[in-house]
Amino acid sequence: MAYDISHKFVVAVASSALFNLSQADQVFRAQGEEEYRKYQREHEQEPFLPGVAFPLVRRLLGINGNSSTDQHVEVVLLSRNDPDTGLRVFKSIEHHGLPISRAAFVTGSNPFVYMEAFNASLFLSGNPEDVREAVASGLPAGCVYPTEYIDDEEEPELRIAFDFDGIIADDSAEAVYQKGGKLQAFHRHEQQFANEPLPPGPLLKFFKEIARLQQFERNKREQDAEYRPRIRIAIVTARNAPAHERVISTLRQLGIQVDEAFFLGGIDKGRVLKIFKPHIFFDDQLGHIEGVARIAPSVHVPFGVANQELTLTTS
């Protein structure tokens, strides 16, 4: 019988997001493919250390129960490696006890093209070029940012923080702000359309899947008063009143209730994220990511007007 992945919540990760590949990558860049292949074989039994996306992946897979009807999450590996050099990655997965068994090794090609084949709602990678191409193609993707974060492996709860504009919603409101150049004009526009939900952003599918998974957790709590739900969701946005109302209108249309929401109006996002302590934070602006990455695993989503200059610079 074929394995039906169409109803699973699937996250695709590159090995560069799941593990710290800095030493191997340095060999590849400095000495070329053949020396890299030799290096990987020589270190095949040496597991990679966890990377930026590891805390997220470990906790997502930990949500799955023991029964066949309680297996909601699937994580697949999409790798630029060939199967030979990628063997070390699979051995590292086994070493760290991650139940990941499905992968695509594409030998230098763009791995994100197989997202739809695996029904993936998100692709995480440490390769910014791959991520930019994926997002430009309309696929939900993000580039992990280097971090000094140290995970508490004994903690079962998964906390995820999302920026709003350019992540959950599109950047049409941001475009109004950029065009007008004044906060007052932006606020007037958002007040005018306060009850009109914003169009979907690049990570809306992933956001909805996380919310659906959280509902499974809440249902378990209803059946067992002692059960503690393991997912907590926050929105951390530079919006403030009166522009906050449109965020709520959008969430109401989606039928999603988040656990925490912060309308910061320009306050450094790191001030609240240091307390919320997310295991992953998604934002479309590098300036916000750079201020948070030291304290939390962070992902840049190069979407929309906030990244036009970056795209032109790197293309």
C-alpha positions as CSV (number, residue, x, y, z in Angstrom):
1,M,0.0,0.0,0.0
2,A,1.3,3.5,-0.9
3,Y,2.2,5.8,2.0
4,D,-0.3,8.7,1.9
5,I,1.5,11.9,2.7
6,S,-1.2,14.2,1.5
7,H,-2.9,14.6,4.9
8,K,0.3,14.9,6.9
9,F,1.8,18.2,8.3
10,V,5.1,18.1,6.4
11,V,8.2,20.3,7.0
12,A,11.1,20.0,4.6
13,V,14.6,20.8,5.9
14,A,18.0,21.0,4.2
15,S,20.9,19.5,6.1
16,S,22.3,23.0,6.4
17,A,19.2,24.0,8.6
18,L,19.0,20.8,10.6
19,F,22.7,20.5,11.5
20,N,25.8,22.7,11.9
21,L,27.7,22.0,8.7
22,S,30.2,24.9,9.0
23,Q,33.3,22.7,9.0
24,A,32.2,20.5,6.1
25,D,31.1,23.6,4.1
26,Q,34.4,25.2,4.7
27,V,36.1,22.2,3.1
28,F,33.8,22.3,0.1
29,R,34.4,26.0,-0.5
30,A,38.1,26.0,0.0
31,Q,39.1,22.6,-1.5
32,G,36.3,21.7,-3.9
33,E,33.9,18.8,-4.4
34,E,36.4,15.9,-4.4
35,E,38.0,16.8,-1.2
36,Y,34.6,17.5,0.3
37,R,33.5,14.0,-0.7
38,K,36.7,12.5,0.9
39,Y,36.2,14.6,4.0
40,Q,32.6,13.4,4.4
41,R,33.5,9.7,4.0
42,E,36.4,10.1,6.5
43,H,34.1,11.7,9.1
44,E,31.1,9.5,8.3
45,Q,30.8,8.1,11.8
46,E,31.2,11.6,13.4
47,P,27.6,13.0,13.8
48,F,27.0,16.7,13.0
49,L,26.0,19.0,15.9
50,P,22.4,20.3,16.0
51,G,21.7,23.3,13.7
52,V,19.3,26.2,13.9
53,A,16.2,24.2,13.0
54,F,17.0,21.3,15.2
55,P,14.9,22.5,18.3
56,L,11.9,23.0,16.0
57,V,12.2,19.7,14.3
58,R,12.8,17.7,17.4
59,R,9.8,19.1,19.1
60,L,7.5,18.8,16.1
61,L,8.3,15.1,15.8
62,G,7.8,14.7,19.5
63,I,4.2,15.7,19.1
64,N,3.5,12.4,17.3
65,G,2.0,9.8,19.5
66,N,2.6,6.0,19.6
67,S,-0.5,5.0,17.6
68,S,-0.9,5.1,13.8
69,T,-3.8,7.5,14.2
70,D,-1.6,9.9,16.2
71,Q,1.1,10.5,13.6
72,H,0.4,14.0,12.3
73,V,3.9,15.3,11.6
74,E,6.4,14.3,9.0
75,V,9.8,15.8,8.5
76,V,11.7,15.1,5.2
77,L,15.2,15.9,4.3
78,L,15.8,17.8,1.0
79,S,19.5,18.0,0.3
80,R,21.9,19.4,-2.3
81,N,24.2,16.5,-1.5
82,D,24.4,13.3,-3.5
83,P,23.4,10.1,-1.7
84,D,27.1,9.2,-1.0
85,T,28.1,12.4,0.7
86,G,24.6,12.6,2.3
87,L,25.1,9.4,4.2
88,R,26.7,11.3,7.0
89,V,23.6,13.4,7.4
90,F,21.4,10.3,7.8
91,K,23.8,8.8,10.3
92,S,23.6,12.0,12.2
93,I,19.8,11.9,12.2
94,E,20.0,8.4,13.6
95,H,22.5,9.4,16.2
96,H,20.3,12.2,17.5
97,G,17.2,9.9,17.6
98,L,15.1,11.8,15.1
99,P,12.4,9.7,13.4
100,I,13.2,11.0,9.9
101,S,13.2,8.4,7.2
102,R,12.4,10.1,3.9
103,A,14.8,12.2,1.9
104,A,15.7,13.6,-1.5
105,F,19.4,14.0,-2.5
106,V,19.6,16.1,-5.7
107,T,23.4,16.4,-6.3
108,G,23.8,20.2,-6.5
109,S,20.3,20.9,-7.9
110,N,17.6,23.0,-6.3
111,P,16.1,20.7,-3.6
112,F,13.0,22.9,-3.1
113,V,11.5,21.9,-6.4
114,Y,10.4,18.7,-4.7
115,M,8.4,20.4,-1.9
116,E,5.0,19.8,-3.5
117,A,5.9,16.1,-4.1
118,F,6.3,15.7,-0.4
119,N,3.3,18.0,0.5
120,A,5.7,20.3,2.4
121,S,4.2,23.4,4.0
122,L,7.7,24.9,4.7
123,F,11.3,24.5,3.5
124,L,14.1,25.6,5.8
125,S,17.7,25.9,4.5
126,G,20.9,27.6,5.3
127,N,21.4,28.4,1.6
128,P,20.0,31.9,1.0
129,E,20.1,31.5,-2.8
130,D,17.9,28.4,-2.6
131,V,15.5,30.2,-0.3
132,R,15.2,33.3,-2.4
133,E,14.5,31.2,-5.5
134,A,11.9,29.2,-3.6
135,V,10.1,32.3,-2.3
136,A,10.2,33.9,-5.8
137,S,8.6,30.8,-7.1
138,G,5.7,31.2,-4.6
139,L,6.9,28.4,-2.3
140,P,7.0,28.8,1.5
141,A,10.6,28.9,2.5
142,G,13.0,30.5,5.0
143,C,16.7,30.8,5.5
144,V,18.0,30.0,9.0
145,Y,20.2,32.6,10.5
146,P,23.4,31.9,12.6
147,T,22.6,31.8,16.3
148,E,24.2,31.5,19.7
149,Y,21.1,29.8,21.1
150,I,21.5,26.8,23.4
151,D,18.5,24.5,23.5
152,D,17.1,23.0,26.7
153,E,16.5,19.5,25.5
154,E,14.5,18.6,28.7
155,E,11.8,21.1,27.8
156,P,9.0,19.5,25.7
157,E,7.0,22.7,24.9
158,L,7.4,24.1,21.4
159,R,7.1,27.9,21.1
160,I,6.9,29.6,17.7
161,A,6.9,33.3,17.1
162,F,5.7,34.9,13.8
163,D,6.0,38.4,12.4
164,F,2.7,39.3,10.8
165,D,3.1,41.3,7.6
166,G,5.1,39.5,5.0
167,I,4.8,36.2,6.9
168,I,1.2,35.3,7.8
169,A,-0.3,38.1,5.7
170,D,1.1,39.5,2.5
171,D,3.0,42.7,2.4
172,S,0.3,44.9,0.8
173,A,0.0,47.0,4.0
174,E,3.8,47.3,4.2
175,A,3.8,48.5,0.6
176,V,1.4,51.3,1.6
177,Y,3.8,52.3,4.4
178,Q,6.8,52.3,2.0
179,K,5.0,54.2,-0.6
180,G,3.5,56.8,1.7
181,G,6.6,57.1,3.8
182,K,4.7,58.2,6.9
183,L,3.3,56.2,9.8
184,Q,0.2,58.4,9.9
185,A,-0.7,57.5,6.4
186,F,-0.2,53.8,7.1
187,H,-2.5,54.0,10.2
188,R,-5.2,55.9,8.3
189,H,-5.1,53.2,5.6
190,E,-5.3,50.3,8.2
191,Q,-8.1,52.0,10.1
192,Q,-10.1,52.3,6.8
193,F,-9.6,48.6,6.1
194,A,-9.6,47.4,9.7
195,N,-12.4,44.8,9.1
196,E,-11.0,43.6,5.8
197,P,-8.7,40.6,6.3
198,L,-5.3,40.8,4.6
199,P,-4.4,38.4,1.7
200,P,-2.3,35.3,2.6
201,G,1.4,35.7,3.1
202,P,4.2,33.2,2.2
203,L,4.0,31.1,5.4
204,L,0.2,31.1,5.9
205,K,0.0,27.4,5.1
206,F,2.6,26.6,7.7
207,F,0.9,28.9,10.2
208,K,-2.4,27.1,9.7
209,E,-0.8,23.7,10.0
210,I,0.8,24.7,13.3
211,A,-2.6,26.0,14.5
212,R,-4.2,22.7,13.5
213,L,-1.6,20.7,15.3
214,Q,-2.1,22.9,18.3
215,Q,-5.9,22.1,18.2
216,F,-5.0,18.4,18.4
217,E,-3.1,19.3,21.6
218,R,-6.0,21.2,23.0
219,N,-8.3,18.3,22.2
220,K,-6.0,16.0,24.3
221,R,-6.3,18.5,27.1
222,E,-10.1,18.2,27.0
223,Q,-9.9,14.4,27.2
224,D,-7.3,14.5,29.9
225,A,-7.2,17.4,32.4
226,E,-3.7,16.5,33.4
227,Y,-2.4,16.8,29.9
228,R,-0.4,19.9,29.1
229,P,-0.5,21.1,25.5
230,R,3.0,21.4,24.0
231,I,2.6,24.2,21.4
232,R,2.5,27.9,22.1
233,I,2.1,30.5,19.3
234,A,2.9,34.2,19.4
235,I,2.7,37.0,16.9
236,V,5.3,39.7,17.3
237,T,4.7,42.7,15.0
238,A,5.9,46.2,14.6
239,R,2.3,47.2,14.2
240,N,0.6,49.1,17.1
241,A,-2.8,50.7,17.6
242,P,-4.8,51.5,15.6
243,A,-3.2,49.1,13.0
244,H,-3.6,46.2,15.4
245,E,-7.3,45.7,14.5
246,R,-6.6,44.3,11.1
247,V,-4.4,41.6,12.5
248,I,-7.3,40.4,14.7
249,S,-9.7,40.6,11.7
250,T,-7.4,38.4,9.7
251,L,-7.0,35.9,12.5
252,R,-10.7,35.8,13.0
253,Q,-11.3,35.0,9.3
254,L,-8.7,32.2,9.6
255,G,-10.5,30.9,12.7
256,I,-7.1,30.9,14.6
257,Q,-6.5,32.0,18.2
258,V,-2.9,32.7,19.0
259,D,-1.6,32.4,22.6
260,E,0.2,35.7,22.7
261,A,0.4,38.8,20.5
262,F,2.7,41.8,20.8
263,F,2.0,45.1,19.0
264,L,5.3,46.8,19.5
265,G,5.2,50.0,17.5
266,G,8.9,50.0,16.8
267,I,10.1,48.5,20.1
268,D,12.9,46.1,19.7
269,K,11.4,42.6,19.2
270,G,14.2,41.0,21.1
271,R,12.9,42.6,24.3
272,V,9.7,40.4,24.3
273,L,11.3,37.4,22.5
274,K,13.9,37.1,25.3
275,I,11.0,36.4,27.6
276,F,8.8,34.3,25.3
277,K,11.9,32.2,24.3
278,P,10.8,30.9,21.0
279,H,12.4,27.8,19.5
280,I,11.9,29.5,16.1
281,F,11.1,33.0,15.0
282,F,10.0,34.0,11.5
283,D,10.4,37.5,10.1
284,D,10.7,39.1,6.6
285,Q,13.1,41.8,7.6
286,L,16.8,41.1,8.2
287,G,17.1,44.0,10.5
288,H,14.7,42.3,12.9
289,I,16.4,38.9,12.5
290,E,19.8,40.3,13.3
291,G,18.6,41.7,16.6
292,V,17.0,38.4,17.7
293,A,19.2,35.6,16.3
294,R,21.6,35.8,19.3
295,I,18.8,34.8,21.7
296,A,16.5,32.6,19.6
297,P,16.7,30.4,16.4
298,S,15.6,32.8,13.7
299,V,14.5,32.4,10.0
300,H,14.5,35.1,7.4
301,V,11.7,34.9,4.8
302,P,12.9,37.1,1.8
303,F,9.4,38.1,0.7
304,G,8.0,41.3,-0.7
305,V,9.0,45.0,-0.7
306,A,11.1,44.7,2.4
307,N,13.5,42.5,0.4
308,Q,13.5,44.2,-3.0
309,E,16.8,45.9,-2.5
310,L,18.3,42.7,-1.1
311,T,17.1,40.8,-4.2
312,L,18.6,43.4,-6.6
313,T,21.9,43.4,-4.7
314,T,22.4,39.6,-4.8
315,S,20.9,38.8,-8.2
